[in-house]
Amino acid sequence: MNWQVNICFGSWIHPEDATRAVVARFAQSRKDRKRISEERIWEDLFIASLANHPWSKEQIEQIEKLSSDRNFRERFARALEEGKSPTFDQLHILILSNWREIHLRPEIQAKIEEQEGKLPGLQDWSPKAVAGLFEWARIKVPSQNLEGWFVHRRKRLGLPGKYPHEIKDFIVINDSVRVVR
C-alpha cells in the first residue's frame, strides 16, 4: 500500500531536513521494534498523522481501504478517542525550524541580532552554545544535561553535526549576550 502520512513541519523547515527526520524516525521505529513489519510502522505513522492533522482526500480513501481490517479499526479508534502523540514533538520542530537559520521568538531574535548580528542555524553551533542559547531563551528540555540532550535529539532527527562549529559558545553577561566564534 502507498501510505500518505501528513506531517506538518512549517515553512522554516528545509525539505531535506524534514525528509531526514522522517527517515530517521522510521529507522528508529524499525530498530526499536524488530518484530514489527515496515507496513505496521507506516500504519503507525499514518494513524498518528490522522490523529493530529486534518485529513486529505487520499487519506480518507486509505481509511476506507483499511476499514475492513479489524486491528486497524481498533487502533485507529483508540488513537482518535485517547489521542496519539504526534510523530514529532515541539522540541523536534524547534530544532528543525532553527537548523539552517535561526527563527526564535521575535523579542529573543531581536536582542541577539542587535548585539551579535544575524547568526547561522543550529547546524553551525556547538552543543555547548546551543545549551547556552536554550537556557537564556528559557527553552525547557527534559534533561539536566542540555548538551547531551541536544546531541541525542539531533541524531534522532537524522541531522548531521558540522565540524568545526562556527559558534563555539553562547554566553550571557548581565543583560547582554556574547557569541564565541
N, C-alpha and C positions, 0 to 999 in steps of 0.2 A: 504494500500500500504506500502511496505517496502521502506523507504527512504534511499538513500545513500547520506549523507551530508559529503563532504570533507572539513575538517577544518585543515589547515596545521599549526601545532604548532611549530615544530622544535625539534631538538634532545635533548635539555636540559630540556624539559618539561616532567615531570613524567606522565605516562599514567593515574594514579589515579587523579592527579591534572587536567589533560585535561578533564577527564570524569566529575569531579566535576564542572568544568567551563561550560561544555555543559549542564549538568542537571540544573545548576543554571540559565543559560541563558533561557532555556526552561521554567523553573518555573517563572522567571521574566516576560517573554512574556505572559505567561498564566495569571499572576496576573494583568499585565497592560492592557490586552485586554480580559476581562472576556467573552465577547460575541463571541470571535473568537474560533473556534474549534481547537483541538490539530492538526488535519490534516492540517489546514491552517498555523499553526505555523511551523510545519515541512516543509511545502511547502515554507514558507518564508526563513527558514534556507537553504533549498535546492537551492532556487534561488540565495541567497547571495553567496553560495558556487560556483554555476555555474558562477556568475559574477566576481568572484575573483580568481578562480583557474582553472587549466586545467581539462578537463572533462575525466572521466573514461568511459569505455565501458558500465558499469552498469548505469551510469548517462545518457548516450546517450539513452539507452533503456528506462529509466524513462521518458525522454523528449518525446520520440516517443509515449509512452502510454498516456502522459498528453496532447499531442498536439491537441487532439480533444476538449479540454476544452478551450473555448474562453477566459475566465477570466485568466486562467493560461498563455495562449499565450500572452495576453496583458501585464500582469505583468512581464513576462519573457522578452519580447521585450523591455519594458520600462527600466528594470534593465540593459540589455545589452547596450541600447542606452545612458541612462543617468548615468549609473553606480549605484551600490548599495554598501553601506558601508559593509565592512567585518563584520562578526559576532563578532570578537574580534579585537580591535584596537592595536596599537603598545605598548601602556602603559599596556594593559592587558597582552600582550605577554611578556613584560619586567618583570612584577610581576611573572607570571607563570614560566618564564625561571630562575628566581632567587629565587624561593620559597624554594627549598630544598638545594640548593647550589648556591653560588654567581658566576655569569658569567657576568661580566661587560666588558666594553671596555678594551682591554689589558693594556693600559697605566694606567688606573684607578685601575684596579685589581692589577697590579704590585706594584703600590705605596702603596696600603692598605696592601698587603701581606708582603711587605718589612718592614713595620713599626709595623704591628699587627699580622702577620701570617695569615694562612687560616681561614676565618670566616665562620660561618654557614649560611644557607639560610635565606631569609627574614621571614620565619615562626618563627624563633627564635629571631627576632628583635622587639623592642617596636616601635610603630608608631613614637615616638619622634626620635629614632635612624634612622629609615627609612627616615624621613624628613631631618635629618642632612646629610645622605648619598646622597639623591637626590639633595639637594641644592649644596653640594660640587661637585658632578658629573655633575652639570648643566642639570639635567633631568627636563624638563619643564612639569608641570602639570597644568590643567585648574582650579586651585584654589589657593587662598592665604593661606588657612588653609591646609597645606600639611598633617598634622597628621590625620585630619578628612577625607580628601580625600582618604588617603591610607586605613583607616579602612573601608570606604564605598566601595572602589574598591575591597578590599579583600573579603568582604561579598558578593558582586555581583558576584565574581568568585567562590563562594562556598568554599572558603579556610578558614579553622578554625584557629583562633588565638591560640597561645601556651602561657600558663602562668605557671610559671613566665617566663619572657623574659630573654634569655641568654645575649642578647645585649641590654642594657638599654639606651645607648646614643652613638652618633657618633659626635665627636667634632673636629673641625679644628682649630688649633692654628698656625698662620703664614703659614708655608709650611708643617706642619706635621698633621697627623690625630691621634686621640685618640679614643679608644673604651672603654666605661664604661660597665663593666660586672656586 
